[in-house]
């Protein structure tokens, strides 16, 4: 197993302690630990893709597991956020629906020999998601430490809204660009 694939696998494994930190009151500074785990996992996503392309180490495992690892990480965070009342369920539903849509389009394309790579809108959506989730984790840690401010609520609302809009736009973009796959 090459280094990019090990990083992808590490990202999947990191979901377990991330969720534990998110859900357990037994972990001191749990949101800070969750933040550190999430940021580290997010950085491995950038690093594994860079190393795979730079060193010509693209594998079938990486092609399958890299986007799946991303989806598992983000989905885990969103479910934890909804479960703890940090975000509205509708936001998580929109984001998860987009992921199912794009994955379904890719599944339809694969047997036809067509690969649908991430485009600039999908990459922008992913970056925005990572920034928003990381920021929300830091906000939750600050709140748990008694630090409060209207700016934190405003910042979360702004990033959540931007993420949701980019999610809808990028999902629509994938659908429009690949609508021919769904005809017939």
C-alpha positions in Angstrom: 0.0 0.0 0.0 1.5 3.3 -1.1 1.7 6.5 1.0 -1.4 8.3 -0.5 -3.5 5.2 0.2 -2.1 4.9 3.8 -3.1 8.6 4.3 -6.6 7.9 3.0 -7.0 4.9 5.3 -5.7 6.9 8.2 -8.4 9.5 7.4 -11.1 6.8 7.7 -9.6 5.5 10.9 -9.5 9.1 12.4 -13.3 9.3 12.1 -13.7 7.0 15.1 -11.9 9.2 17.6 -13.4 12.3 16.0 -16.9 11.0 16.6 -16.0 9.9 20.1 -14.7 13.4 20.9 -17.8 14.9 19.4 -20.2 12.8 21.4 -18.5 12.1 24.7 -18.6 14.4 27.7 -15.8 12.3 29.2 -13.2 14.0 26.9 -11.9 17.2 28.3 -11.9 20.0 25.7 -13.7 17.5 23.4 -14.5 20.1 20.7 -10.8 21.2 20.6 -9.8 17.6 20.1 -12.5 17.1 17.5 -11.2 20.2 15.7 -7.6 18.9 15.7 -8.7 15.5 14.4 -10.9 17.0 11.8 -8.2 19.5 10.5 -5.6 16.7 10.5 -7.9 14.4 8.5 -8.8 17.3 6.1 -5.1 18.0 5.5 -4.4 14.3 4.8 -7.0 14.7 2.0 -5.0 17.4 0.4 -1.7 15.6 0.9 -2.8 12.2 -0.4 -4.1 13.7 -3.6 -1.0 15.8 -4.1 1.3 12.8 -3.5 -0.7 10.5 -5.7 -0.6 12.9 -8.7 2.9 14.1 -8.2 4.4 10.6 -7.8 2.1 8.9 -10.3 0.7 6.7 -7.5 -3.0 6.9 -8.5 -4.6 3.5 -7.7 -8.1 2.0 -7.9 -8.1 1.9 -4.1 -7.4 5.6 -4.0 -9.9 6.5 -6.7 -12.6 4.7 -4.7 -11.6 5.4 -1.1 -10.4 9.0 -1.2 -13.8 10.5 -2.0 -15.5 7.9 0.2 -13.3 8.9 3.1 -14.2 12.6 2.6 -17.9 11.8 2.5 -17.6 9.7 5.7 -15.7 12.4 7.5 -18.1 15.2 6.6 -21.2 13.0 7.1 -20.0 12.0 10.5 -19.5 15.7 11.5 -22.9 16.7 10.1 -24.7 13.9 11.9 -23.0 14.8 15.2 -23.9 18.5 14.7 -27.5 17.8 14.0 -27.7 15.3 16.9 -26.4 18.0 19.2 -28.6 20.7 17.9 -25.7 22.7 16.4 -27.1 23.0 12.9 -30.5 22.6 11.3 -31.2 19.1 9.9 -32.2 20.7 6.5 -28.6 21.8 6.0 -27.3 18.3 6.5 -30.0 16.9 4.3 -29.1 19.3 1.5 -25.4 18.5 1.8 -25.9 14.7 2.0 -28.4 14.8 -0.9 -25.8 16.5 -3.1 -23.3 13.8 -2.2 -25.7 11.0 -3.1 -26.6 12.8 -6.4 -22.9 13.2 -7.5 -22.0 9.7 -6.4 -25.0 8.3 -8.3 -24.0 10.1 -11.4 -20.5 8.7 -11.1 -21.9 5.2 -10.7 -24.0 5.6 -13.8 -20.9 7.0 -15.7 -18.4 4.3 -14.6 -19.8 1.3 -16.7 -19.9 3.6 -19.7 -16.2 4.2 -19.3 -16.7 7.8 -18.3 -14.9 9.3 -15.3 -16.4 12.3 -13.7 -13.7 14.2 -11.8 -14.2 16.9 -9.2 -14.5 20.3 -10.9 -13.7 23.7 -9.5 -17.2 24.1 -7.9 -17.0 20.7 -6.2 -13.5 21.5 -4.9 -14.7 24.9 -3.7 -17.6 23.2 -1.9 -15.3 20.8 -0.2 -12.9 23.5 0.9 -15.8 25.6 2.2 -17.2 22.6 4.1 -13.9 21.9 5.7 -13.5 25.5 6.8 -17.1 25.7 8.1 -16.9 22.5 10.0 -13.5 23.4 11.5 -14.8 26.9 12.5 -18.0 25.5 14.1 -15.8 23.1 16.1 -13.7 26.0 17.4 -16.9 28.0 18.1 -18.2 25.1 20.2 -15.0 24.8 22.1 -15.0 28.6 22.8 -18.6 28.3 24.0 -17.7 25.4 26.2 -15.0 27.6 27.7 -17.5 30.4 28.5 -16.3 32.6 25.6 -19.3 34.1 23.9 -20.0 36.6 21.2 -22.6 37.4 18.6 -19.9 37.4 16.0 -19.5 33.6 16.5 -23.2 33.0 15.6 -22.9 35.3 12.7 -19.7 33.7 11.4 -21.3 30.2 11.7 -24.4 31.4 9.9 -22.3 33.0 7.1 -20.1 29.9 6.6 -23.1 27.5 6.8 -25.0 29.6 4.3 -22.1 29.8 1.9 -21.4 26.1 2.2 -25.1 25.3 1.5 -25.2 27.6 -1.5 -22.0 26.1 -3.0 -23.3 22.6 -2.3 -26.6 23.3 -4.2 -24.7 25.0 -7.0 -22.0 22.4 -7.5 -24.6 19.6 -7.3 -26.7 21.3 -10.0 -23.6 21.9 -12.1 -22.7 18.2 -12.0 -26.3 17.3 -12.9 -26.4 19.7 -15.8 -23.0 18.8 -17.2 -23.9 15.1 -17.1 -27.6 15.0 -17.8 -26.9 13.0 -20.9 -26.1 10.0 -18.7 -29.6 10.0 -17.2 -31.4 10.1 -20.6 -32.8 6.9 -22.0 
